[in-house]
């Protein structure tokens, strides 16, 4: 019975933490793109290849942040249960 309750509690906490984590990443993206819009006239002066490079680094940074948070939460909640 307690193992079932521990698993349900784990899933409940895990679900909510991931929801807030993705919400935070989404807000960071929105704020960053709003900041980019304020510098749009300067960005139009940059060459297209540089803009593609900036976009690639931003998306890879977002993926790295998401994966590191997922790994951190899985280590924090999964290993203490043993």
DOSE-279129 format. One record per residue: residue number from 1; residue in three letters; chain; y, x, z of N, C-alpha, C, O, CB in turn. Coordinates in steps of 0.05 Angstrom, whole numbers, padded with zeros to 5 digits, m for minus. Glycine has a CB too. Example, Ala and Ser with C-alpha at 12.3 -4.5 7.8 and 13.67 -1.06 7.14 Angstrom:
% DOSE-279129
> 1; ALA; A; m00114; 00264; 00156; m00090; 00246; 00156; m00066; 00264; 00156; m00066; 00285; 00169; m00089; 00226; 00181
> 2; SER; A; m00045; 00257; 00142; m00021; 00273; 00143; 00001; 00258; 00157; 00023; 00268; 00161; m00012; 00282; 00114
//
This chain:
% DOSE-279129
> 1; UNK; A; m00024; 00017; 00000; 00000; 00000; 00000; 00025; 00017; 00000; 00044; 00012; m00015; 00000; m00019; 00024
> 2; UNK; A; 00026; 00038; 00017; 00050; 00054; 00018; 00053; 00071; m00007; 00076; 00077; m00015; 00049; 00072; 00043
> 3; UNK; A; 00031; 00079; m00020; 00033; 00094; m00045; 00046; 00076; m00067; 00062; 00086; m00083; 00006; 00104; m00054
> 4; UNK; A; 00038; 00051; m00067; 00049; 00032; m00087; 00079; 00028; m00081; 00095; 00028; m00100; 00035; 00005; m00086
> 5; UNK; A; 00086; 00026; m00056; 00115; 00022; m00049; 00131; 00048; m00056; 00153; 00046; m00065; 00118; 00016; m00019
> 6; UNK; A; 00119; 00071; m00051; 00132; 00096; m00058; 00137; 00098; m00088; 00158; 00107; m00097; 00116; 00120; m00048
> 7; UNK; A; 00117; 00090; m00103; 00120; 00091; m00132; 00141; 00071; m00142; 00157; 00078; m00160; 00093; 00084; m00146
> 8; UNK; A; 00142; 00047; m00131; 00162; 00028; m00138; 00190; 00038; m00131; 00209; 00035; m00146; 00157; 00001; m00125
> 9; UNK; A; 00193; 00049; m00107; 00218; 00060; m00099; 00227; 00084; m00117; 00250; 00086; m00124; 00217; 00070; m00070
> 10; UNK; A; 00207; 00101; m00124; 00213; 00123; m00142; 00223; 00113; m00169; 00242; 00123; m00179; 00188; 00140; m00145
> 11; UNK; A; 00209; 00093; m00180; 00217; 00082; m00206; 00244; 00069; m00205; 00260; 00071; m00223; 00196; 00063; m00216
> 12; UNK; A; 00250; 00055; m00183; 00276; 00042; m00180; 00298; 00062; m00179; 00318; 00059; m00193; 00276; 00025; m00154
> 13; UNK; A; 00295; 00083; m00162; 00316; 00104; m00160; 00319; 00119; m00186; 00341; 00125; m00195; 00309; 00123; m00137
> 14; UNK; A; 00296; 00126; m00198; 00296; 00141; m00223; 00310; 00126; m00245; 00326; 00138; m00260; 00267; 00148; m00231
> 15; UNK; A; 00305; 00100; m00247; 00317; 00084; m00268; 00347; 00083; m00264; 00362; 00086; m00283; 00306; 00055; m00267
> 16; UNK; A; 00357; 00078; m00239; 00385; 00076; m00234; 00399; 00103; m00238; 00422; 00104; m00249; 00390; 00066; m00206
> 17; UNK; A; 00387; 00125; m00230; 00399; 00151; m00234; 00402; 00158; m00263; 00422; 00169; m00272; 00384; 00173; m00219
> 18; UNK; A; 00381; 00151; m00279; 00383; 00157; m00308; 00404; 00139; m00321; 00418; 00148; m00339; 00356; 00152; m00321
> 19; UNK; A; 00406; 00114; m00311; 00427; 00097; m00323; 00454; 00108; m00317; 00471; 00109; m00336; 00424; 00069; m00311
> 20; UNK; A; 00460; 00117; m00293; 00486; 00128; m00287; 00491; 00155; m00301; 00513; 00161; m00308; 00489; 00131; m00257
> 21; UNK; A; 00469; 00170; m00304; 00471; 00196; m00318; 00479; 00191; m00347; 00497; 00205; m00357; 00445; 00211; m00316
> 22; UNK; A; 00466; 00173; m00361; 00473; 00167; m00389; 00500; 00155; m00391; 00515; 00160; m00410; 00452; 00149; m00401
> 23; UNK; A; 00507; 00138; m00371; 00534; 00126; m00371; 00556; 00148; m00369; 00576; 00147; m00382; 00536; 00106; m00349
> 24; UNK; A; 00551; 00167; m00351; 00570; 00189; m00348; 00572; 00206; m00373; 00595; 00213; m00381; 00561; 00207; m00324
> 25; UNK; A; 00550; 00212; m00386; 00551; 00227; m00411; 00566; 00212; m00433; 00581; 00223; m00448; 00522; 00234; m00421
> 26; UNK; A; 00561; 00186; m00434; 00575; 00169; m00453; 00605; 00169; m00448; 00621; 00171; m00467; 00564; 00140; m00453
> 27; UNK; A; 00613; 00167; m00423; 00642; 00168; m00417; 00654; 00195; m00423; 00677; 00197; m00432; 00646; 00162; m00387
> 28; UNK; A; 00639; 00217; m00419; 00649; 00243; m00427; 00653; 00245; m00457; 00673; 00256; m00466; 00629; 00265; m00418
> 29; UNK; A; 00634; 00234; m00472; 00638; 00234; m00501; 00662; 00217; m00510; 00678; 00226; m00527; 00613; 00223; m00515
> 30; UNK; A; 00666; 00194; m00497; 00688; 00177; m00504; 00715; 00191; m00498; 00733; 00191; m00514; 00687; 00150; m00489
> 31; UNK; A; 00716; 00203; m00474; 00741; 00217; m00467; 00747; 00240; m00485; 00770; 00246; m00492; 00739; 00226; m00438
> 32; UNK; A; 00725; 00255; m00492; 00729; 00277; m00510; 00739; 00269; m00537; 00756; 00282; m00549; 00704; 00294; m00512
> 33; UNK; A; 00727; 00247; m00548; 00736; 00238; m00574; 00764; 00226; m00574; 00778; 00228; m00593; 00716; 00218; m00585
> 34; UNK; A; 00771; 00214; m00551; 00799; 00205; m00549; 00818; 00229; m00548; 00840; 00228; m00559; 00803; 00188; m00523
> 35; UNK; A; 00809; 00250; m00535; 00825; 00275; m00535; 00827; 00287; m00563; 00848; 00297; m00571; 00813; 00295; m00515
> 36; UNK; A; 00805; 00286; m00578; 00805; 00296; m00605; 00824; 00279; m00623; 00837; 00290; m00640; 00777; 00295; m00617
> 37; UNK; A; 00825; 00253; m00618; 00843; 00237; m00634; 00872; 00244; m00629; 00889; 00241; m00647; 00839; 00207; m00627
> 38; UNK; A; 00878; 00253; m00605; 00906; 00261; m00600; 00913; 00287; m00616; 00937; 00292; m00621; 00911; 00265; m00571
> 39; UNK; A; 00893; 00303; m00622; 00897; 00328; m00637; 00889; 00325; m00666; 00885; 00345; m00680; 00882; 00351; m00625
> 40; UNK; A; 00887; 00300; m00676; 00878; 00295; m00703; 00895; 00309; m00724; 00883; 00320; m00743; 00878; 00266; m00708
> 41; UNK; A; 00921; 00309; m00723; 00937; 00324; m00743; 00930; 00353; m00745; 00930; 00365; m00766; 00966; 00320; m00739
> 42; UNK; A; 00925; 00366; m00721; 00917; 00394; m00722; 00889; 00398; m00733; 00883; 00418; m00746; 00918; 00406; m00693
> 43; UNK; A; 00871; 00378; m00727; 00844; 00381; m00737; 00843; 00378; m00768; 00825; 00390; m00780; 00826; 00360; m00725
> 44; UNK; A; 00861; 00364; m00779; 00862; 00361; m00808; 00869; 00387; m00822; 00863; 00391; m00846; 00881; 00339; m00817
> 45; UNK; A; 00881; 00405; m00808; 00888; 00431; m00819; 00864; 00450; m00819; 00864; 00471; m00833; 00911; 00443; m00804
> 46; UNK; A; 00844; 00444; m00803; 00820; 00462; m00801; 00802; 00458; m00825; 00801; 00436; m00836; 00805; 00457; m00775
> 47; UNK; A; 00789; 00479; m00833; 00770; 00475; m00856; 00746; 00458; m00847; 00739; 00456; m00824; 00760; 00502; m00866
> 48; UNK; A; 00733; 00446; m00867; 00711; 00427; m00861; 00687; 00441; m00848; 00674; 00429; m00831; 00702; 00414; m00887
> 49; UNK; A; 00682; 00466; m00856; 00659; 00480; m00844; 00663; 00485; m00814; 00644; 00484; m00798; 00654; 00507; m00858
> 50; UNK; A; 00688; 00490; m00806; 00693; 00494; m00778; 00690; 00468; m00762; 00681; 00468; m00740; 00722; 00506; m00774
> 51; UNK; A; 00698; 00446; m00774; 00695; 00420; m00761; 00665; 00413; m00758; 00657; 00402; m00738; 00709; 00398; m00777
> 52; UNK; A; 00649; 00420; m00778; 00620; 00415; m00776; 00608; 00433; m00754; 00590; 00424; m00739; 00606; 00421; m00803
> 53; UNK; A; 00617; 00457; m00752; 00608; 00475; m00731; 00615; 00464; m00703; 00599; 00465; m00684; 00619; 00503; m00735
> 54; UNK; A; 00640; 00455; m00700; 00648; 00443; m00674; 00631; 00419; m00667; 00623; 00415; m00644; 00678; 00435; m00675
> 55; UNK; A; 00626; 00401; m00687; 00610; 00378; m00682; 00581; 00385; m00674; 00570; 00373; m00657; 00610; 00359; m00707
> 56; UNK; A; 00570; 00405; m00687; 00543; 00414; m00681; 00542; 00424; m00652; 00523; 00417; m00637; 00534; 00436; m00700
> 57; UNK; A; 00561; 00440; m00643; 00561; 00450; m00616; 00565; 00428; m00595; 00553; 00429; m00574; 00582; 00472; m00613
> 58; UNK; A; 00582; 00408; m00602; 00586; 00386; m00583; 00560; 00370; m00579; 00553; 00364; m00557; 00608; 00368; m00593
> 59; UNK; A; 00547; 00364; m00601; 00522; 00348; m00598; 00500; 00364; m00585; 00484; 00353; m00570; 00513; 00337; m00625
> 60; UNK; A; 00498; 00390; m00591; 00477; 00406; m00578; 00484; 00409; m00548; 00465; 00410; m00532; 00475; 00433; m00592
> 61; UNK; A; 00509; 00411; m00541; 00517; 00413; m00513; 00510; 00387; m00499; 00501; 00387; m00476; 00547; 00419; m00510
> 62; UNK; A; 00515; 00364; m00512; 00508; 00338; m00500; 00478; 00336; m00496; 00469; 00326; m00475; 00518; 00316; m00517
> 63; UNK; A; 00462; 00345; m00515; 00433; 00343; m00513; 00423; 00362; m00491; 00405; 00355; m00475; 00419; 00351; m00539
> 64; UNK; A; 00435; 00386; m00489; 00427; 00404; m00468; 00434; 00393; m00440; 00419; 00396; m00421; 00441; 00431; m00472
> 65; UNK; A; 00457; 00381; m00438; 00465; 00368; m00412; 00446; 00346; m00404; 00438; 00344; m00381; 00494; 00358; m00414
> 66; UNK; A; 00439; 00329; m00424; 00420; 00307; m00418; 00393; 00318; m00410; 00381; 00307; m00391; 00418; 00289; m00443
> 67; UNK; A; 00383; 00338; m00424; 00356; 00348; m00418; 00356; 00362; m00391; 00337; 00361; m00376; 00347; 00367; m00439
> 68; UNK; A; 00377; 00376; m00384; 00378; 00390; m00358; 00380; 00370; m00335; 00368; 00375; m00314; 00402; 00410; m00357
> 69; UNK; A; 00395; 00348; m00339; 00396; 00328; m00318; 00369; 00314; m00315; 00361; 00309; m00292; 00418; 00308; m00324
> 70; UNK; A; 00356; 00309; m00337; 00329; 00297; m00336; 00310; 00315; m00321; 00294; 00306; m00304; 00318; 00290; m00364
> 71; UNK; A; 00310; 00341; m00327; 00293; 00360; m00314; 00299; 00362; m00284; 00281; 00363; m00267; 00295; 00387; m00327
> 72; UNK; A; 00325; 00362; m00277; 00333; 00364; m00250; 00324; 00340; m00234; 00313; 00343; m00212; 00363; 00367; m00247
> 73; UNK; A; 00327; 00316; m00245; 00319; 00292; m00231; 00288; 00290; m00229; 00278; 00282; m00208; 00329; 00267; m00245
> 74; UNK; A; 00274; 00299; m00249; 00245; 00298; m00248; 00235; 00318; m00227; 00216; 00312; m00212; 00232; 00304; m00275
> 75; UNK; A; 00247; 00341; m00225; 00238; 00361; m00204; 00246; 00351; m00176; 00231; 00355; m00157; 00251; 00388; m00210
> 76; UNK; A; 00269; 00338; m00174; 00279; 00330; m00148; 00262; 00307; m00137; 00258; 00305; m00113; 00308; 00322; m00150
> 77; UNK; A; 00253; 00289; m00155; 00239; 00265; m00145; 00208; 00268; m00147; 00194; 00255; m00132; 00248; 00241; m00159
> 78; UNK; A; 00199; 00283; m00165; 00170; 00284; m00170; 00156; 00303; m00151; 00135; 00296; m00139; 00163; 00291; m00198
> 79; UNK; A; 00166; 00327; m00147; 00153; 00347; m00131; 00152; 00340; m00101; 00132; 00346; m00088; 00165; 00373; m00135
> 80; UNK; A; 00174; 00328; m00089; 00171; 00322; m00060; 00151; 00300; m00054; 00143; 00297; m00031; 00198; 00313; m00050
> 81; UNK; A; 00141; 00286; m00075; 00122; 00265; m00069; 00094; 00276; m00065; 00076; 00261; m00056; 00121; 00245; m00092
> 82; UNK; A; 00089; 00302; m00071; 00063; 00314; m00067; 00059; 00324; m00039; 00038; 00334; m00032; 00058; 00337; m00087
//
